[in-house]
């Protein structure tokens, strides 16, 4: 059974504050006719995170840098989240990334013949508030048997917990009544420097030896491939634009590829560093893979101030199973296929170091 405590098994520890929550705001009108609810989390260092119940969406992340709070997350006005198509900060389910030829599996399609991010997925519904305190918020969502063609009832929880080391840990937990594809992630985009700055000027390091080639539609078209002597080799830090648009990237207008992570939960799976090195983001996870997407098609996505983002304004570091796993039994060992009655749980920690 799902635990009622926000301290989930095997997830990183954190201290639950006892302050009565007051940072809840309501604004606009969501598609269900009710206002969007926004929950603000704070820690002792002054870091501030905002989460919206529509899509269990991470909408803002302000980190203390050089005596000021710096916004490091791409986002827009609440009413624009239902219009934008970049999945800004959303919780993705039932299946993050792409499932090829989805109709053949009885699934709905929303990207040609394929399904992307669960079809009419969990980013497009209101998650119900389960618990809220000063430094964490937890939501739940019920997905009925047949939702987007997936088998079995699923009840899912999304826990966002802000820690005093200026990290946010996101834990997804679920129970499923039947065998079903299940692959949850958060689709946050980061820019550690400033809004609409070219994220390709950032430095990136990824703890991986293999990546997954894909075609122009983002569908895997080859087995896992070694990163050695390729533009996908981020085993040592390099500036993102150094090998940009080389090799397989030419098909996808940049990086939009999964990397199979070297399993080491005590070591970051990825490190993103601002161009001036004023801020670093360390990502750790229990997941098997990391989708690196350099915002290749962000142009015209609305910003918070009424403007529009440009291509490459942010990078998504999506921890998940490999894409298209339902069509690849050889990858089931890396997750993405849930057995009936087994508890699904994965966590990702985003730690900011100024």
JOPE-V287563 format. One record per residue. N is the residue number from 1. RES is the residue in one letter. SS is DSSP state (H for helix, E for strand, C for the rest). OMEGA is omega in radians with two decimals (* if undefined). Layout:
BEGIN
n=N res=RES ss=SS omega=OMEGA
n=N res=RES ss=SS omega=OMEGA
END
This chain:
BEGIN
n=1 res=X ss=C omega=3.10
n=2 res=X ss=C omega=3.11
n=3 res=X ss=C omega=3.07
n=4 res=X ss=C omega=-3.13
n=5 res=X ss=C omega=3.07
n=6 res=X ss=C omega=3.08
n=7 res=X ss=C omega=-3.03
n=8 res=X ss=C omega=-3.10
n=9 res=X ss=C omega=3.07
n=10 res=X ss=C omega=3.07
n=11 res=X ss=C omega=-3.13
n=12 res=X ss=C omega=-3.12
n=13 res=X ss=C omega=3.05
n=14 res=X ss=C omega=-3.14
n=15 res=X ss=C omega=3.10
n=16 res=X ss=C omega=3.08
n=17 res=X ss=C omega=-3.10
n=18 res=X ss=C omega=3.13
n=19 res=X ss=C omega=3.09
n=20 res=X ss=C omega=-3.07
n=21 res=X ss=C omega=3.09
n=22 res=X ss=C omega=-3.02
n=23 res=X ss=C omega=3.06
n=24 res=X ss=E omega=3.11
n=25 res=X ss=E omega=3.11
n=26 res=X ss=E omega=-3.12
n=27 res=X ss=E omega=3.05
n=28 res=X ss=C omega=3.12
n=29 res=X ss=C omega=3.12
n=30 res=X ss=C omega=3.14
n=31 res=X ss=C omega=3.11
n=32 res=X ss=C omega=3.09
n=33 res=X ss=C omega=3.13
n=34 res=X ss=C omega=3.13
n=35 res=X ss=C omega=2.96
n=36 res=X ss=E omega=3.06
n=37 res=X ss=E omega=-3.10
n=38 res=X ss=E omega=-3.08
n=39 res=X ss=E omega=-3.13
n=40 res=X ss=E omega=3.09
n=41 res=X ss=E omega=3.11
n=42 res=X ss=E omega=3.05
n=43 res=X ss=C omega=-3.05
n=44 res=X ss=C omega=-3.14
n=45 res=X ss=C omega=-3.13
n=46 res=X ss=C omega=3.10
n=47 res=X ss=C omega=-3.07
n=48 res=X ss=E omega=-3.13
n=49 res=X ss=E omega=3.09
n=50 res=X ss=E omega=-3.13
n=51 res=X ss=E omega=3.11
n=52 res=X ss=E omega=-3.10
n=53 res=X ss=C omega=3.10
n=54 res=X ss=E omega=-3.10
n=55 res=X ss=C omega=-3.02
n=56 res=X ss=C omega=-2.91
n=57 res=X ss=E omega=3.04
n=58 res=X ss=E omega=-2.97
n=59 res=X ss=E omega=-3.13
n=60 res=X ss=E omega=3.09
n=61 res=X ss=E omega=-3.13
n=62 res=X ss=E omega=-3.02
n=63 res=X ss=E omega=3.07
n=64 res=X ss=E omega=3.11
n=65 res=X ss=E omega=3.09
n=66 res=X ss=C omega=3.05
n=67 res=X ss=C omega=3.13
n=68 res=X ss=E omega=3.05
n=69 res=X ss=E omega=-3.11
n=70 res=X ss=E omega=3.05
n=71 res=X ss=E omega=-3.06
n=72 res=X ss=C omega=-3.07
n=73 res=X ss=E omega=3.03
n=74 res=X ss=C omega=-3.13
n=75 res=X ss=C omega=-3.13
n=76 res=X ss=C omega=3.07
n=77 res=X ss=C omega=-3.08
n=78 res=X ss=H omega=-3.09
n=79 res=X ss=H omega=3.13
n=80 res=X ss=H omega=-3.14
n=81 res=X ss=C omega=-3.14
n=82 res=X ss=C omega=-3.14
n=83 res=X ss=C omega=-3.05
n=84 res=X ss=C omega=-3.06
n=85 res=X ss=C omega=-3.09
n=86 res=X ss=C omega=3.14
n=87 res=X ss=C omega=-3.08
n=88 res=X ss=C omega=3.01
n=89 res=X ss=C omega=-2.99
n=90 res=X ss=C omega=2.95
n=91 res=X ss=E omega=-3.01
n=92 res=X ss=E omega=3.08
n=93 res=X ss=C omega=-0.02
n=94 res=X ss=C omega=-3.06
n=95 res=X ss=E omega=3.08
n=96 res=X ss=C omega=3.12
n=97 res=X ss=C omega=-2.94
n=98 res=X ss=E omega=2.94
n=99 res=X ss=E omega=-3.03
n=100 res=X ss=C omega=3.06
n=101 res=X ss=C omega=-2.98
n=102 res=X ss=H omega=-3.09
n=103 res=X ss=H omega=3.12
n=104 res=X ss=H omega=3.10
n=105 res=X ss=H omega=-3.12
n=106 res=X ss=C omega=-3.09
n=107 res=X ss=C omega=3.06
n=108 res=X ss=C omega=3.10
n=109 res=X ss=C omega=3.06
n=110 res=X ss=C omega=3.05
n=111 res=X ss=E omega=-3.04
n=112 res=X ss=C omega=3.12
n=113 res=X ss=C omega=-2.94
n=114 res=X ss=E omega=3.02
n=115 res=X ss=E omega=3.11
n=116 res=X ss=E omega=3.02
n=117 res=X ss=C omega=3.00
n=118 res=X ss=C omega=-3.12
n=119 res=X ss=C omega=2.99
n=120 res=X ss=C omega=-2.82
n=121 res=X ss=C omega=-3.01
n=122 res=X ss=H omega=3.04
n=123 res=X ss=H omega=-3.04
n=124 res=X ss=H omega=3.13
n=125 res=X ss=C omega=3.05
n=126 res=X ss=E omega=3.02
n=127 res=X ss=C omega=-3.12
n=128 res=X ss=E omega=3.09
n=129 res=X ss=E omega=3.12
n=130 res=X ss=E omega=3.12
n=131 res=X ss=E omega=-3.09
n=132 res=X ss=E omega=3.02
n=133 res=X ss=E omega=-3.02
n=134 res=X ss=C omega=-3.05
n=135 res=X ss=C omega=3.01
n=136 res=X ss=E omega=3.00
n=137 res=X ss=E omega=3.13
n=138 res=X ss=E omega=3.12
n=139 res=X ss=E omega=3.03
n=140 res=X ss=E omega=3.10
n=141 res=X ss=E omega=3.08
n=142 res=X ss=E omega=3.10
n=143 res=X ss=E omega=-3.04
n=144 res=X ss=C omega=3.03
n=145 res=X ss=C omega=-3.13
n=146 res=X ss=C omega=3.12
n=147 res=X ss=H omega=-3.11
n=148 res=X ss=H omega=3.11
n=149 res=X ss=H omega=-3.12
n=150 res=X ss=C omega=-3.11
n=151 res=X ss=C omega=2.96
n=152 res=X ss=C omega=3.00
n=153 res=X ss=C omega=3.07
n=154 res=X ss=E omega=2.95
n=155 res=X ss=E omega=-3.05
n=156 res=X ss=E omega=3.06
n=157 res=X ss=E omega=3.02
n=158 res=X ss=E omega=-3.12
n=159 res=X ss=E omega=3.06
n=160 res=X ss=E omega=-3.09
n=161 res=X ss=E omega=-3.13
n=162 res=X ss=E omega=-3.06
n=163 res=X ss=E omega=-3.07
n=164 res=X ss=C omega=3.04
n=165 res=X ss=C omega=-3.14
n=166 res=X ss=C omega=3.04
n=167 res=X ss=E omega=3.01
n=168 res=X ss=E omega=3.08
n=169 res=X ss=E omega=3.08
n=170 res=X ss=E omega=3.13
n=171 res=X ss=E omega=3.04
n=172 res=X ss=E omega=-3.12
n=173 res=X ss=E omega=-3.11
n=174 res=X ss=E omega=2.97
n=175 res=X ss=E omega=-3.11
n=176 res=X ss=E omega=-3.08
n=177 res=X ss=C omega=3.11
n=178 res=X ss=C omega=3.00
n=179 res=X ss=C omega=-3.08
n=180 res=X ss=E omega=2.94
n=181 res=X ss=E omega=-3.12
n=182 res=X ss=C omega=-3.02
n=183 res=X ss=E omega=-3.01
n=184 res=X ss=C omega=3.09
n=185 res=X ss=E omega=2.95
n=186 res=X ss=E omega=-3.01
n=187 res=X ss=C omega=3.10
n=188 res=X ss=C omega=3.01
n=189 res=X ss=E omega=-3.10
n=190 res=X ss=E omega=2.87
n=191 res=X ss=C omega=-3.00
n=192 res=X ss=C omega=-3.04
n=193 res=X ss=C omega=3.09
n=194 res=X ss=C omega=-3.11
n=195 res=X ss=C omega=3.10
n=196 res=X ss=C omega=2.95
n=197 res=X ss=C omega=-3.11
n=198 res=X ss=C omega=-3.05
n=199 res=X ss=H omega=3.13
n=200 res=X ss=H omega=3.04
n=201 res=X ss=H omega=3.07
n=202 res=X ss=C omega=3.03
n=203 res=X ss=E omega=-3.12
n=204 res=X ss=E omega=3.01
n=205 res=X ss=E omega=-3.12
n=206 res=X ss=E omega=-3.13
n=207 res=X ss=C omega=-3.04
n=208 res=X ss=E omega=3.04
n=209 res=X ss=E omega=-3.06
n=210 res=X ss=E omega=3.01
n=211 res=X ss=E omega=-3.07
n=212 res=X ss=E omega=3.08
n=213 res=X ss=E omega=3.12
n=214 res=X ss=E omega=3.08
n=215 res=X ss=C omega=-3.06
n=216 res=X ss=C omega=3.09
n=217 res=X ss=C omega=3.14
n=218 res=X ss=C omega=-3.13
n=219 res=X ss=C omega=3.11
n=220 res=X ss=E omega=-3.12
n=221 res=X ss=E omega=3.12
n=222 res=X ss=E omega=3.06
n=223 res=X ss=E omega=3.01
n=224 res=X ss=E omega=-3.02
n=225 res=X ss=E omega=3.11
n=226 res=X ss=E omega=3.10
n=227 res=X ss=C omega=-3.04
n=228 res=X ss=C omega=3.13
n=229 res=X ss=C omega=3.04
n=230 res=X ss=C omega=3.09
n=231 res=X ss=C omega=-3.12
n=232 res=X ss=C omega=-3.11
n=233 res=X ss=C omega=3.07
n=234 res=X ss=C omega=-3.10
n=235 res=X ss=C omega=2.92
n=236 res=X ss=C omega=-3.06
n=237 res=X ss=C omega=3.00
n=238 res=X ss=E omega=3.09
n=239 res=X ss=E omega=-2.96
n=240 res=X ss=H omega=-3.07
n=241 res=X ss=H omega=-3.03
n=242 res=X ss=H omega=-3.11
n=243 res=X ss=H omega=-2.98
n=244 res=X ss=C omega=3.10
n=245 res=X ss=C omega=3.07
n=246 res=X ss=C omega=3.01
n=247 res=X ss=H omega=-3.05
n=248 res=X ss=H omega=3.12
n=249 res=X ss=H omega=-3.08
n=250 res=X ss=H omega=-3.13
n=251 res=X ss=H omega=-3.00
n=252 res=X ss=C omega=3.07
n=253 res=X ss=C omega=-3.13
n=254 res=X ss=C omega=3.11
n=255 res=X ss=C omega=2.96
n=256 res=X ss=E omega=-2.94
n=257 res=X ss=E omega=3.08
n=258 res=X ss=E omega=3.05
n=259 res=X ss=E omega=3.06
n=260 res=X ss=E omega=-3.00
n=261 res=X ss=E omega=2.94
n=262 res=X ss=C omega=-3.01
n=263 res=X ss=C omega=3.07
n=264 res=X ss=C omega=-3.04
n=265 res=X ss=C omega=3.09
n=266 res=X ss=C omega=-3.12
n=267 res=X ss=C omega=3.10
n=268 res=X ss=C omega=3.06
n=269 res=X ss=C omega=3.11
n=270 res=X ss=E omega=3.06
n=271 res=X ss=E omega=3.10
n=272 res=X ss=E omega=-3.06
n=273 res=X ss=E omega=3.14
n=274 res=X ss=C omega=-3.12
n=275 res=X ss=C omega=-3.14
n=276 res=X ss=C omega=3.12
n=277 res=X ss=C omega=3.10
n=278 res=X ss=C omega=-3.08
n=279 res=X ss=C omega=3.11
n=280 res=X ss=E omega=3.05
n=281 res=X ss=E omega=3.06
n=282 res=X ss=E omega=-3.11
n=283 res=X ss=E omega=3.06
n=284 res=X ss=E omega=-3.04
n=285 res=X ss=E omega=2.98
n=286 res=X ss=C omega=-3.10
n=287 res=X ss=C omega=-3.06
n=288 res=X ss=C omega=-3.02
n=289 res=X ss=E omega=3.12
n=290 res=X ss=E omega=3.02
n=291 res=X ss=E omega=3.09
n=292 res=X ss=E omega=-3.13
n=293 res=X ss=E omega=-3.03
n=294 res=X ss=C omega=3.06
n=295 res=X ss=C omega=-3.01
n=296 res=X ss=C omega=-3.09
n=297 res=X ss=C omega=-3.12
n=298 res=X ss=C omega=-3.06
n=299 res=X ss=C omega=3.12
n=300 res=X ss=C omega=3.00
n=301 res=X ss=C omega=-3.06
n=302 res=X ss=E omega=3.08
n=303 res=X ss=C omega=3.13
n=304 res=X ss=C omega=-2.99
n=305 res=X ss=C omega=3.11
n=306 res=X ss=C omega=3.09
n=307 res=X ss=C omega=3.14
n=308 res=X ss=E omega=3.05
n=309 res=X ss=C omega=3.03
n=310 res=X ss=C omega=2.99
n=311 res=X ss=C omega=3.09
n=312 res=X ss=C omega=3.08
n=313 res=X ss=C omega=-3.12
n=314 res=X ss=C omega=3.12
n=315 res=X ss=E omega=3.05
n=316 res=X ss=E omega=3.09
n=317 res=X ss=E omega=-2.96
n=318 res=X ss=E omega=3.10
n=319 res=X ss=E omega=-3.01
n=320 res=X ss=E omega=2.93
n=321 res=X ss=C omega=3.11
n=322 res=X ss=C omega=3.10
n=323 res=X ss=C omega=3.03
n=324 res=X ss=C omega=-3.14
n=325 res=X ss=H omega=3.12
n=326 res=X ss=H omega=3.12
n=327 res=X ss=H omega=-3.06
n=328 res=X ss=C omega=3.14
n=329 res=X ss=H omega=-3.13
n=330 res=X ss=H omega=3.12
n=331 res=X ss=H omega=-3.10
n=332 res=X ss=H omega=3.13
n=333 res=X ss=H omega=-3.11
n=334 res=X ss=H omega=3.11
n=335 res=X ss=C omega=3.12
n=336 res=X ss=C omega=3.11
n=337 res=X ss=E omega=-3.04
n=338 res=X ss=E omega=3.06
n=339 res=X ss=C omega=-3.13
n=340 res=X ss=C omega=3.05
n=341 res=X ss=C omega=3.10
n=342 res=X ss=C omega=-3.14
n=343 res=X ss=C omega=3.06
n=344 res=X ss=E omega=3.08
n=345 res=X ss=E omega=3.04
n=346 res=X ss=E omega=3.13
n=347 res=X ss=E omega=3.03
n=348 res=X ss=E omega=-3.13
n=349 res=X ss=E omega=3.10
n=350 res=X ss=E omega=-3.08
n=351 res=X ss=E omega=-3.11
n=352 res=X ss=E omega=-3.09
n=353 res=X ss=E omega=3.13
n=354 res=X ss=C omega=*
END
